[in-house]
């Protein structure tokens, strides 16, 4: 049963990418990483995070099973779609089309800040069922670090979770991804908790026992907000100036990192995925923990 993982990166910094890749490396047959870089006119070509993602891939890809695609030609996805969809949706569509060369039977789609627990090993048993696709449970409450949360309870959701679906479905249809924020497609997505992820959208990688790095977390949130505000401005023709976008992103990051943590951080009620504690490079070399 051939499984190909797909992820699109480059819309903001990628500190979690090597953790994501390591967490599924021994489960899938290939991984497609569409590395598209920032789409801001504000940045020069030297500010694109292409090299950051490339470096992360090289640290993890010990068996040569990751395809990194730079400078993707999104017009191959459909010019009409490129006018109305966000960069991540185009990246997901392009990755799906690119995966065709490996004749996959199933695709595993995930975000670049979505890290799998070791129970991803359960994924193979799902391919034997008469279901076209699944959406996995994810934990969301990790805050600033993967060891803390705010407020002191664990939130979980299937919404925007990692997706695992039969390539082309039973009818062989092409895979199209839609949406400017959390991307989605219309393949069947049955909720499934046999596989779980941690969605670290509010966190920065921090070794266990080390104090939170608020400045790095702020920079990470600022870059995330920059992308979302810029993409929304472009898609909805809001005519905001770059200065307005920068100020808006600064305020979003300040609220997320500094204002919401004034009450303090609490220990996360569930540890982060095993790869976070073990380390992605070691995790790939040694395989899943027993």
Backbone as CSV, one residue per row, in Angstrom:
resi,resn,N_x,N_y,N_z,CA_x,CA_y,CA_z,C_x,C_y,C_z
1,UNK,0.851,-1.185,0.000,0.000,0.000,0.000,0.889,1.238,0.000
2,UNK,0.972,1.931,-1.141,1.871,3.069,-1.253,1.210,4.336,-0.711
3,UNK,1.902,4.974,0.253,1.416,6.197,0.887,2.422,7.314,0.627
4,UNK,1.934,8.463,0.186,2.782,9.636,-0.029,2.293,10.761,0.881
5,UNK,3.219,11.348,1.645,2.894,12.494,2.470,3.092,13.777,1.684
6,UNK,2.229,14.768,1.882,2.367,16.048,1.179,2.234,17.199,2.172
7,UNK,3.068,18.228,1.972,3.020,19.423,2.803,3.536,20.590,1.970
8,UNK,2.961,21.756,2.182,3.435,22.956,1.496,3.991,23.918,2.538
9,UNK,5.152,24.501,2.261,5.820,25.374,3.222,6.248,26.667,2.538
10,UNK,6.696,27.621,3.369,7.256,28.852,2.826,6.415,30.074,3.062
11,UNK,5.203,29.901,3.617,4.371,31.073,3.863,4.725,31.765,5.172
12,UNK,5.451,31.076,6.041,6.050,31.673,7.234,7.167,30.753,7.702
13,UNK,7.935,31.128,8.697,9.083,30.303,9.097,8.693,28.857,9.414
14,UNK,9.673,27.971,9.321,9.371,26.536,9.392,10.114,25.839,10.542
15,UNK,10.055,26.348,11.774,10.814,25.700,12.852,10.351,24.287,13.175
16,UNK,9.098,23.952,12.820,8.560,22.629,13.141,8.695,21.640,11.983
17,UNK,9.191,22.075,10.840,9.163,21.212,9.661,9.905,19.902,9.879
18,UNK,11.107,19.951,10.450,11.860,18.705,10.590,11.205,17.755,11.593
19,UNK,10.466,18.307,12.559,9.716,17.454,13.481,8.560,16.756,12.751
20,UNK,7.851,17.520,11.901,6.755,16.938,11.116,7.265,15.800,10.236
21,UNK,8.331,16.097,9.502,8.874,15.106,8.566,9.378,13.869,9.297
22,UNK,10.086,14.082,10.409,10.615,12.944,11.169,9.494,12.078,11.726
23,UNK,8.380,12.705,12.121,7.310,11.960,12.787,6.610,10.977,11.855
24,UNK,6.707,11.165,10.531,6.057,10.237,9.591,7.062,9.546,8.673
25,UNK,8.344,9.819,8.849,9.358,9.401,7.871,9.332,7.897,7.617
26,UNK,9.136,7.097,8.648,9.182,5.644,8.473,7.811,5.033,8.208
27,UNK,6.792,5.878,8.051,5.436,5.399,7.784,5.073,5.511,6.311
28,UNK,5.551,6.568,5.658,5.176,6.817,4.263,6.282,6.357,3.326
29,UNK,5.913,6.193,2.039,6.888,5.765,1.035,7.652,6.945,0.450
30,UNK,6.973,8.068,0.306,7.597,9.298,-0.187,6.969,10.467,0.540
31,UNK,7.685,11.602,0.547,7.141,12.856,1.071,7.400,13.945,0.038
32,UNK,6.364,14.702,-0.297,6.484,15.830,-1.225,6.408,17.117,-0.409
33,UNK,7.455,17.941,-0.483,7.472,19.241,0.195,7.494,20.320,-0.884
34,UNK,6.399,21.056,-1.014,6.356,22.187,-1.949,6.863,23.408,-1.201
35,UNK,8.049,23.866,-1.561,8.726,24.965,-0.871,8.578,26.222,-1.720
36,UNK,7.596,27.038,-1.356,7.222,28.156,-2.228,7.729,29.512,-1.762
37,UNK,8.264,29.615,-0.570,8.817,30.892,-0.134,7.756,31.930,0.151
38,UNK,8.161,33.021,0.768,7.219,34.107,1.041,6.677,34.692,-0.254
39,UNK,5.392,35.061,-0.229,4.814,35.721,-1.394,4.576,37.198,-1.099
40,UNK,5.496,37.840,-0.364,5.360,39.262,-0.038,6.260,40.103,-0.957
41,UNK,5.778,41.161,-1.531,6.667,42.063,-2.269,7.624,42.791,-1.332
42,UNK,7.308,42.771,-0.026,8.131,43.468,0.959,9.516,42.835,1.090
43,UNK,9.610,41.516,0.836,10.860,40.813,1.027,11.632,40.688,-0.283
44,UNK,12.951,40.664,-0.179,13.768,40.367,-1.354,13.908,38.859,-1.473
45,UNK,14.480,38.403,-2.574,14.628,36.962,-2.770,15.500,36.329,-1.694
46,UNK,16.388,37.112,-1.097,17.272,36.559,-0.070,16.564,36.370,1.265
47,UNK,15.361,36.941,1.400,14.620,36.787,2.639,13.655,35.604,2.588
48,UNK,13.522,34.989,1.414,12.634,33.836,1.317,13.186,32.707,2.183
49,UNK,12.316,31.973,2.856,12.798,30.905,3.740,13.075,29.602,2.990
50,UNK,13.347,29.687,1.686,13.631,28.478,0.922,14.771,27.697,1.546
51,UNK,15.832,28.386,1.924,17.008,27.712,2.469,16.705,27.084,3.823
52,UNK,15.838,27.711,4.631,15.496,27.159,5.933,14.830,25.789,5.785
53,UNK,13.867,25.706,4.872,13.169,24.444,4.661,14.105,23.408,4.056
54,UNK,14.940,23.836,3.114,15.887,22.915,2.491,16.830,22.319,3.526
55,UNK,17.297,23.163,4.458,18.204,22.694,5.502,17.506,21.677,6.407
56,UNK,16.250,21.948,6.756,15.494,21.025,7.609,15.321,19.674,6.931
57,UNK,15.038,19.704,5.630,14.843,18.461,4.873,16.135,17.643,4.849
58,UNK,17.246,18.303,4.619,18.529,17.594,4.548,18.892,16.945,5.884
59,UNK,18.482,17.548,6.985,18.779,16.979,8.298,17.998,15.689,8.556
60,UNK,16.862,15.552,7.892,15.961,14.431,8.165,16.037,13.336,7.109
61,UNK,16.303,13.691,5.880,16.134,12.754,4.762,17.326,11.801,4.631
62,UNK,17.445,10.850,5.546,18.583,9.935,5.566,18.488,8.844,4.494
63,UNK,17.281,8.616,3.972,17.092,7.559,2.972,16.692,8.091,1.601
64,UNK,16.739,9.408,1.421,16.430,9.984,0.118,14.999,9.773,-0.333
65,UNK,14.033,9.915,0.577,12.637,9.686,0.203,11.806,10.975,0.162
66,UNK,12.465,12.148,0.338,11.739,13.419,0.312,12.033,14.163,-0.988
67,UNK,10.984,14.550,-1.696,11.103,15.397,-2.884,10.800,16.836,-2.480
68,UNK,11.774,17.729,-2.618,11.531,19.150,-2.381,11.332,19.836,-3.719
69,UNK,10.200,20.522,-3.860,9.878,21.213,-5.108,9.917,22.712,-4.857
70,UNK,10.885,23.393,-5.448,10.966,24.843,-5.342,10.431,25.491,-6.612
71,UNK,9.980,26.728,-6.462,9.501,27.516,-7.616,8.417,26.747,-8.374
72,UNK,7.443,26.233,-7.613,6.357,25.467,-8.221,5.589,26.329,-9.220
73,UNK,5.224,25.733,-10.339,4.448,26.433,-11.362,2.963,26.236,-11.065
74,UNK,2.418,27.175,-10.279,1.049,27.005,-9.810,0.023,27.086,-10.932
75,UNK,0.419,27.627,-12.098,-0.553,27.671,-13.178,-0.970,26.275,-13.604
76,UNK,-0.154,25.283,-13.267,-0.536,23.920,-13.598,-1.717,23.455,-12.744
77,UNK,-1.966,24.167,-11.648,-3.101,23.810,-10.793,-4.411,24.338,-11.362
78,UNK,-4.349,25.447,-12.062,-5.530,26.066,-12.666,-5.437,27.579,-12.415
79,UNK,-5.414,28.356,-13.484,-5.258,29.801,-13.340,-6.425,30.429,-12.593
80,UNK,-7.630,29.880,-12.795,-8.791,30.429,-12.102,-8.630,30.242,-10.597
81,UNK,-8.176,29.068,-10.192,-7.997,28.815,-8.773,-6.948,29.753,-8.190
82,UNK,-5.877,30.001,-8.923,-4.807,30.838,-8.384,-5.265,32.260,-8.135
83,UNK,-6.332,32.673,-8.758,-6.837,34.018,-8.547,-7.720,34.115,-7.307
84,UNK,-8.195,32.995,-6.799,-9.153,33.071,-5.692,-8.743,32.291,-4.460
85,UNK,-7.637,31.559,-4.540,-7.240,30.734,-3.414,-5.900,31.174,-2.852
86,UNK,-5.666,30.855,-1.592,-4.424,31.201,-0.936,-3.272,30.332,-1.396
87,UNK,-2.085,30.761,-1.030,-0.870,30.074,-1.456,-0.820,28.646,-0.938
88,UNK,-1.299,28.415,0.278,-1.245,27.054,0.819,-2.169,26.112,0.059
89,UNK,-3.335,26.599,-0.362,-4.236,25.755,-1.143,-3.605,25.401,-2.490
90,UNK,-2.952,26.369,-3.112,-2.256,26.084,-4.371,-1.135,25.079,-4.150
91,UNK,-0.416,25.237,-3.033,0.660,24.301,-2.737,0.146,22.891,-2.526
92,UNK,-0.984,22.756,-1.830,-1.567,21.437,-1.626,-2.008,20.796,-2.918
93,UNK,-2.615,21.592,-3.802,-3.032,21.069,-5.107,-1.829,20.653,-5.934
94,UNK,-0.809,21.492,-5.937,0.395,21.165,-6.706,1.060,19.898,-6.169
95,UNK,1.139,19.770,-4.837,1.743,18.585,-4.241,0.973,17.328,-4.618
96,UNK,-0.364,17.426,-4.633,-1.184,16.286,-5.029,-0.906,15.885,-6.476
97,UNK,-0.785,16.896,-7.338,-0.502,16.615,-8.745,0.905,16.027,-8.912
98,UNK,1.858,16.554,-8.180,3.233,16.075,-8.265,3.338,14.633,-7.777
99,UNK,2.565,14.297,-6.746,2.616,12.943,-6.180,2.184,11.889,-7.184
100,UNK,1.480,12.299,-8.217,0.975,11.357,-9.224,2.107,10.525,-9.824
101,UNK,3.308,11.097,-9.907,4.431,10.390,-10.529,4.812,9.125,-9.766
102,UNK,4.409,9.034,-8.482,4.736,7.859,-7.665,3.578,6.867,-7.567
103,UNK,2.492,7.145,-8.287,1.312,6.261,-8.289,0.869,5.886,-6.875
104,UNK,0.625,6.876,-6.032,0.233,6.562,-4.642,-1.183,6.009,-4.593
105,UNK,-1.440,5.210,-3.578,-2.803,4.765,-3.315,-3.477,5.641,-2.264
106,UNK,-2.657,6.224,-1.354,-3.184,7.111,-0.320,-2.260,8.309,-0.176
107,UNK,-2.852,9.459,0.176,-2.091,10.670,0.489,-2.307,11.032,1.954
108,UNK,-1.237,11.474,2.596,-1.298,11.991,3.967,-0.933,13.459,3.904
109,UNK,-1.911,14.339,4.107,-1.684,15.781,4.027,-1.614,16.364,5.430
110,UNK,-0.608,17.206,5.677,-0.436,17.801,6.998,0.163,19.186,6.847
111,UNK,0.044,19.990,7.892,0.627,21.325,7.918,2.071,21.250,8.395
112,UNK,2.838,22.282,8.108,4.253,22.290,8.484,4.474,22.535,9.973
113,UNK,3.386,22.760,10.737,3.493,22.884,12.193,2.648,21.814,12.889
114,UNK,2.382,20.718,12.176,1.532,19.636,12.670,2.400,18.385,12.831
115,UNK,2.615,17.962,14.066,3.544,16.874,14.369,2.761,15.653,14.845
116,UNK,3.092,14.484,14.303,2.365,13.261,14.614,2.928,12.573,15.852
117,UNK,2.023,12.022,16.647,2.416,11.115,17.719,2.811,9.771,17.097
118,UNK,3.470,8.940,17.892,3.940,7.650,17.376,2.798,6.730,16.975
119,UNK,1.558,7.039,17.403,0.433,6.201,16.977,0.109,6.361,15.500
120,UNK,0.877,7.196,14.779,0.724,7.265,13.329,1.013,5.897,12.705
121,UNK,1.660,5.012,13.458,1.898,3.651,12.955,0.583,2.912,12.698
122,UNK,-0.522,3.401,13.282,-1.833,2.781,13.061,-2.408,3.067,11.684
123,UNK,-1.744,3.910,10.937,-2.331,4.404,9.695,-2.561,3.291,8.677
124,UNK,-1.720,2.278,8.690,-1.838,1.224,7.678,-3.120,0.422,7.839
125,UNK,-3.598,0.256,9.059,-4.832,-0.508,9.231,-6.043,0.230,8.670
126,UNK,-5.932,1.548,8.510,-7.044,2.316,7.953,-7.211,2.099,6.449
127,UNK,-6.149,1.678,5.781,-6.218,1.497,4.334,-7.006,0.259,3.941
128,UNK,-7.302,-0.599,4.890,-8.031,-1.833,4.586,-9.537,-1.644,4.697
129,UNK,-9.975,-0.488,5.134,-11.404,-0.243,5.346,-12.034,0.395,4.105
130,UNK,-13.338,0.246,3.992,-14.054,0.768,2.832,-14.424,2.236,3.066
131,UNK,-13.399,3.050,3.223,-13.572,4.482,3.479,-12.619,5.241,2.577
132,UNK,-13.062,6.362,2.048,-12.231,7.142,1.130,-11.240,8.043,1.838
133,UNK,-11.537,8.432,3.084,-10.613,9.356,3.738,-10.916,9.560,5.209
134,UNK,-9.913,10.096,5.919,-10.020,10.321,7.353,-9.462,11.707,7.691
135,UNK,-9.966,12.263,8.771,-9.394,13.470,9.346,-9.029,13.149,10.786
136,UNK,-7.768,13.389,11.143,-7.263,12.920,12.430,-7.459,13.942,13.543
137,UNK,-7.592,13.413,14.749,-7.726,14.242,15.944,-6.412,14.977,16.211
138,UNK,-6.520,16.247,16.587,-5.316,17.011,16.912,-5.499,17.721,18.251
139,UNK,-4.387,17.907,18.949,-4.368,18.636,20.213,-3.838,20.036,19.950
140,UNK,-4.512,21.030,20.551,-4.285,22.424,20.169,-3.821,23.333,21.296
141,UNK,-3.841,22.871,22.533,-3.671,23.797,23.652,-2.223,24.134,23.984
142,UNK,-1.263,23.502,23.331,0.141,23.825,23.609,0.378,25.312,23.324
143,UNK,1.116,25.956,24.219,1.249,27.417,24.102,2.680,27.851,24.411
144,UNK,3.261,28.610,23.521,4.613,29.155,23.613,5.667,28.057,23.508
145,UNK,5.532,26.990,24.294,6.414,25.832,24.180,5.549,24.577,24.044
146,UNK,6.125,23.465,23.572,5.330,22.225,23.487,5.103,21.564,24.837
147,UNK,5.581,22.184,25.917,5.449,21.611,27.257,4.458,22.388,28.111
148,UNK,3.907,23.475,27.571,3.017,24.334,28.344,1.702,24.563,27.609
149,UNK,0.740,25.085,28.345,-0.540,25.433,27.731,-1.130,26.633,28.451
150,UNK,-2.085,27.265,27.800,-2.865,28.345,28.374,-4.175,28.381,27.576
151,UNK,-5.297,28.257,28.224,-5.552,28.019,29.646,-5.193,26.587,30.051
152,UNK,-5.328,26.239,31.346,-4.831,24.941,31.808,-5.742,23.758,31.505
153,UNK,-6.153,23.617,30.257,-6.835,22.408,29.844,-6.456,22.135,28.400
154,UNK,-6.619,20.910,27.993,-6.202,20.514,26.657,-7.392,20.586,25.708
155,UNK,-7.259,21.368,24.661,-8.298,21.461,23.653,-7.961,20.520,22.509
156,UNK,-8.952,19.832,22.003,-8.733,18.950,20.864,-9.832,19.169,19.846
157,UNK,-9.528,18.850,18.599,-10.476,19.110,17.528,-10.100,18.281,16.311
158,UNK,-11.107,17.969,15.503,-10.842,17.364,14.200,-10.704,18.443,13.125
159,UNK,-11.243,19.635,13.392,-11.204,20.714,12.412,-9.759,21.078,12.075
160,UNK,-9.443,21.140,10.802,-8.104,21.503,10.346,-7.062,20.458,10.744
161,UNK,-7.514,19.255,11.076,-6.577,18.191,11.414,-5.916,17.613,10.180
162,UNK,-4.873,16.805,10.393,-4.200,16.137,9.283,-5.191,15.228,8.561
163,UNK,-5.014,15.074,7.267,-5.976,14.339,6.443,-5.290,13.176,5.734
164,UNK,-5.975,12.060,5.667,-5.464,10.847,5.034,-6.553,10.330,4.114
165,UNK,-6.283,10.299,2.823,-7.361,9.962,1.899,-6.846,9.170,0.703
166,UNK,-7.755,8.386,0.166,-7.460,7.552,-0.987,-7.162,8.440,-2.190
167,UNK,-6.056,8.210,-2.856,-5.667,9.093,-3.953,-6.641,8.951,-5.111
168,UNK,-7.298,10.038,-5.437,-8.276,10.013,-6.507,-9.629,9.486,-6.091
169,UNK,-9.735,8.942,-4.874,-11.011,8.378,-4.459,-11.358,7.151,-5.281
170,UNK,-12.477,6.598,-4.996,-12.888,5.386,-5.708,-13.149,5.652,-7.180
171,UNK,-13.491,6.915,-7.501,-13.773,7.252,-8.894,-12.574,7.795,-9.648
172,UNK,-11.440,7.953,-8.967,-10.228,8.430,-9.625,-10.185,9.920,-9.874
173,UNK,-10.991,10.717,-9.130,-11.027,12.160,-9.366,-9.709,12.814,-8.956
174,UNK,-9.411,13.978,-9.555,-8.228,14.743,-9.177,-8.454,15.383,-7.808
175,UNK,-7.349,15.715,-7.168,-7.402,16.260,-5.810,-7.247,17.783,-5.868
176,UNK,-8.263,18.507,-5.426,-8.187,19.967,-5.420,-8.278,20.479,-3.993
177,UNK,-7.383,21.410,-3.669,-7.388,22.009,-2.344,-7.888,23.442,-2.438
178,UNK,-8.700,23.843,-1.468,-9.360,25.139,-1.488,-9.099,25.884,-0.193
179,UNK,-9.291,27.200,-0.226,-9.260,27.988,1.008,-8.002,28.799,1.185
180,UNK,-8.151,29.983,1.771,-7.007,30.864,1.982,-6.360,30.652,3.342
181,UNK,-7.094,30.092,4.303,-6.551,29.860,5.640,-6.250,28.394,5.822
182,UNK,-7.088,27.705,6.623,-6.945,26.265,6.766,-7.450,25.592,5.512
183,UNK,-6.544,24.986,4.752,-6.947,24.458,3.452,-7.768,23.189,3.613
184,UNK,-8.596,22.891,2.644,-9.486,21.744,2.705,-9.764,21.238,1.302
185,UNK,-10.237,19.993,1.212,-10.807,19.510,-0.029,-12.098,18.788,0.296
186,UNK,-12.771,18.282,-0.721,-14.093,17.712,-0.507,-14.087,16.193,-0.527
187,UNK,-12.894,15.605,-0.421,-12.830,14.164,-0.267,-13.459,13.775,1.074
188,UNK,-14.038,12.585,1.139,-14.600,12.100,2.397,-13.547,12.170,3.505
189,UNK,-13.926,12.694,4.657,-12.994,12.830,5.779,-13.694,12.373,7.060
190,UNK,-13.604,11.100,7.330,-14.236,10.513,8.499,-13.386,10.783,9.734
191,UNK,-13.940,11.366,10.805,-13.147,11.615,12.012,-12.550,10.328,12.555
192,UNK,-11.282,10.391,12.935,-10.570,9.197,13.374,-9.560,9.573,14.456
193,UNK,-9.613,8.872,15.606,-8.679,9.169,16.690,-7.627,8.073,16.863
194,UNK,-7.512,7.159,15.893,-6.449,6.156,15.949,-5.078,6.780,15.703
195,UNK,-5.091,7.931,15.025,-3.871,8.700,14.765,-4.101,10.108,15.290
196,UNK,-3.133,10.653,16.027,-3.291,11.990,16.587,-2.062,12.844,16.290
197,UNK,-2.292,14.153,16.268,-1.202,15.107,16.048,-1.271,16.218,17.087
198,UNK,-0.173,16.919,17.222,-0.146,18.179,17.974,0.029,19.294,16.950
199,UNK,-0.874,20.258,16.981,-0.789,21.388,16.048,-0.137,22.539,16.801
200,UNK,1.143,22.766,16.510,1.953,23.708,17.283,1.926,25.125,16.710
201,UNK,0.767,25.551,16.281,0.686,26.871,15.645,0.994,28.009,16.613
202,UNK,0.889,27.784,17.915,1.153,28.829,18.902,2.472,28.610,19.634
203,UNK,3.304,27.693,19.168,4.504,27.302,19.911,5.776,27.484,19.102
204,UNK,6.859,27.551,19.837,8.186,27.546,19.224,8.951,26.368,19.830
205,UNK,9.721,25.614,19.034,10.433,24.447,19.581,11.320,24.815,20.770
206,UNK,11.107,24.130,21.875,11.844,24.392,23.104,12.167,23.064,23.780
207,UNK,13.436,22.773,24.038,13.773,21.521,24.729,13.119,21.439,26.097
208,UNK,12.813,20.221,26.513,12.179,20.005,27.807,13.065,20.544,28.930
209,UNK,12.460,21.279,29.839,13.186,21.807,30.979,13.774,23.188,30.772
210,UNK,13.784,23.674,29.518,14.306,25.024,29.271,13.193,26.052,29.398
211,UNK,13.511,27.276,29.816,12.479,28.314,29.952,11.947,28.735,28.590
212,UNK,10.729,29.243,28.544,10.152,29.694,27.277,10.992,30.785,26.620
213,UNK,11.136,30.701,25.325,11.843,31.717,24.544,10.777,32.634,23.935
214,UNK,10.375,33.636,24.699,9.276,34.499,24.274,9.626,35.294,23.017
215,UNK,10.866,35.721,22.893,11.239,36.524,21.730,11.153,35.709,20.439
216,UNK,11.643,34.473,20.461,11.545,33.617,19.275,10.087,33.297,18.964
217,UNK,9.295,33.079,20.018,7.875,32.813,19.817,7.183,34.031,19.206
218,UNK,7.571,35.222,19.651,6.991,36.444,19.098,7.333,36.581,17.614
219,UNK,8.604,36.371,17.272,9.021,36.490,15.866,8.260,35.491,14.997
220,UNK,8.105,34.278,15.495,7.374,33.237,14.767,5.924,33.666,14.536
221,UNK,5.259,34.167,15.573,3.876,34.605,15.433,3.752,35.821,14.527
222,UNK,4.729,36.708,14.582,4.722,37.883,13.716,4.778,37.474,12.249
223,UNK,5.666,36.549,11.904,5.778,36.099,10.515,4.516,35.372,10.068
224,UNK,3.932,34.578,10.949,2.667,33.910,10.615,1.577,34.947,10.306
225,UNK,1.477,35.947,11.180,0.449,36.966,10.996,0.706,37.780,9.733
226,UNK,1.967,38.056,9.425,2.308,38.775,8.196,1.750,38.065,6.975
227,UNK,1.970,36.746,6.930,1.470,35.997,5.773,-0.050,36.071,5.692
228,UNK,-0.733,35.787,6.798,-2.192,35.736,6.752,-2.792,37.091,6.389
229,UNK,-2.255,38.160,6.957,-2.787,39.491,6.665,-2.488,39.896,5.228
230,UNK,-1.291,39.557,4.745,-0.951,39.909,3.374,-1.807,39.122,2.390
231,UNK,-1.967,37.834,2.627,-2.742,37.005,1.708,-4.197,37.439,1.682
232,UNK,-4.743,37.799,2.854,-6.127,38.275,2.906,-6.259,39.599,2.152
233,UNK,-5.268,40.483,2.312,-5.288,41.766,1.610,-5.272,41.563,0.101
234,UNK,-4.442,40.603,-0.354,-4.341,40.332,-1.795,-5.624,39.725,-2.348
235,UNK,-6.148,38.713,-1.645,-7.311,37.992,-2.157,-8.575,38.843,-2.158
236,UNK,-8.743,39.656,-1.108,-9.968,40.431,-0.964,-9.810,41.883,-1.419
237,UNK,-8.622,42.185,-2.000,-8.383,43.525,-2.545,-8.734,44.620,-1.528
238,UNK,-8.144,44.508,-0.344,-8.421,45.451,0.735,-7.611,46.737,0.607
239,UNK,-6.596,46.726,-0.251,-5.764,47.906,-0.507,-5.079,48.438,0.752
240,UNK,-4.710,47.553,1.644,-3.955,47.973,2.819,-2.496,48.206,2.431
241,UNK,-1.880,49.185,3.075,-0.465,49.432,2.837,0.363,48.376,3.561
242,UNK,1.615,48.205,3.139,2.485,47.255,3.815,2.705,47.674,5.263
243,UNK,2.743,48.997,5.514,2.906,49.465,6.890,1.727,49.015,7.748
244,UNK,0.507,49.105,7.216,-0.668,48.660,7.969,-0.582,47.165,8.281
245,UNK,-0.104,46.387,7.311,0.012,44.943,7.504,1.050,44.627,8.585
246,UNK,2.174,45.336,8.529,3.235,45.111,9.525,2.745,45.461,10.927
247,UNK,2.070,46.611,11.059,1.543,47.017,12.365,0.512,45.996,12.853
248,UNK,-0.363,45.555,11.940,-1.369,44.563,12.310,-0.739,43.261,12.777
249,UNK,0.298,42.816,12.063,0.982,41.573,12.436,1.682,41.719,13.779
250,UNK,2.277,42.875,14.021,2.940,43.134,15.303,1.938,43.030,16.452
251,UNK,0.762,43.616,16.282,-0.242,43.590,17.340,-0.779,42.184,17.583
252,UNK,-0.958,41.421,16.503,-1.413,40.032,16.646,-0.399,39.226,17.449
253,UNK,0.884,39.358,17.098,1.929,38.600,17.787,2.063,39.041,19.247
254,UNK,1.967,40.348,19.480,2.062,40.861,20.854,0.941,40.296,21.717
255,UNK,-0.266,40.293,21.184,-1.411,39.753,21.924,-1.218,38.266,22.200
256,UNK,-0.776,37.523,21.177,-0.647,36.074,21.301,0.433,35.680,22.296
257,UNK,1.566,36.351,22.245,2.727,35.892,23.019,2.822,36.558,24.382
258,UNK,2.600,37.850,24.450,2.824,38.570,25.699,1.551,38.803,26.516
259,UNK,0.494,39.260,25.860,-0.717,39.606,26.599,-1.407,38.367,27.162
260,UNK,-1.497,37.312,26.362,-2.252,36.128,26.790,-1.491,35.273,27.791
261,UNK,-0.227,35.538,27.993,0.543,34.746,28.955,0.794,35.486,30.265
262,UNK,0.157,36.637,30.447,0.358,37.385,31.700,-0.092,36.589,32.921
263,UNK,-1.094,35.736,32.726,-1.584,34.918,33.844,-0.676,33.727,34.118
264,UNK,0.318,33.541,33.276,1.260,32.448,33.474,1.026,31.280,32.535
265,UNK,2.025,30.413,32.451,1.919,29.190,31.665,1.692,28.007,32.593
266,UNK,0.969,27.018,32.095,0.649,25.833,32.872,1.230,24.607,32.185
267,UNK,1.586,23.579,32.944,2.079,22.347,32.308,1.006,21.752,31.398
268,UNK,1.405,21.354,30.222,0.461,20.729,29.289,-0.044,19.416,29.878
269,UNK,-1.352,19.152,29.836,-1.898,17.936,30.445,-1.547,16.656,29.689
270,UNK,-1.013,16.783,28.497,-0.546,15.616,27.760,0.810,15.971,27.161
271,UNK,1.808,15.104,27.277,3.124,15.421,26.711,3.028,15.613,25.200
272,UNK,3.954,16.352,24.616,3.956,16.519,23.163,4.348,15.209,22.476
273,UNK,4.254,15.134,21.168,4.656,13.916,20.458,6.076,13.472,20.808
274,UNK,6.295,12.186,20.733,7.558,11.593,21.153,8.758,12.197,20.433
275,UNK,8.591,12.584,19.173,9.699,13.135,18.403,10.205,14.445,19.006
276,UNK,9.346,15.172,19.716,9.744,16.441,20.315,10.734,16.203,21.448
277,UNK,10.478,15.184,22.259,11.371,14.893,23.380,12.648,14.193,22.918
278,UNK,12.521,13.289,21.955,13.676,12.518,21.487,14.580,13.359,20.587
279,UNK,13.967,14.237,19.804,14.707,15.030,18.817,14.521,14.433,17.432
280,UNK,14.253,15.254,16.416,13.915,14.720,15.093,15.023,13.906,14.435
281,UNK,16.274,14.354,14.559,17.368,13.621,13.912,17.524,12.224,14.523
282,UNK,17.501,12.142,15.839,17.628,10.851,16.522,16.411,9.975,16.255
283,UNK,15.242,10.596,16.196,13.986,9.867,15.960,14.022,9.168,14.608
284,UNK,14.526,9.853,13.602,14.611,9.271,12.258,15.615,8.121,12.232
285,UNK,16.733,8.280,12.886,17.785,7.245,12.850,17.387,5.997,13.630
286,UNK,16.652,6.169,14.730,16.339,5.036,15.596,14.956,4.457,15.361
287,UNK,14.097,5.167,14.611,12.747,4.660,14.385,11.825,4.974,15.546
288,UNK,10.623,4.438,15.503,9.618,4.723,16.522,10.050,4.177,17.877
289,UNK,9.739,4.908,18.939,10.046,4.381,20.288,9.215,3.139,20.564
290,UNK,9.779,2.201,21.293,9.083,0.960,21.609,8.044,1.214,22.695
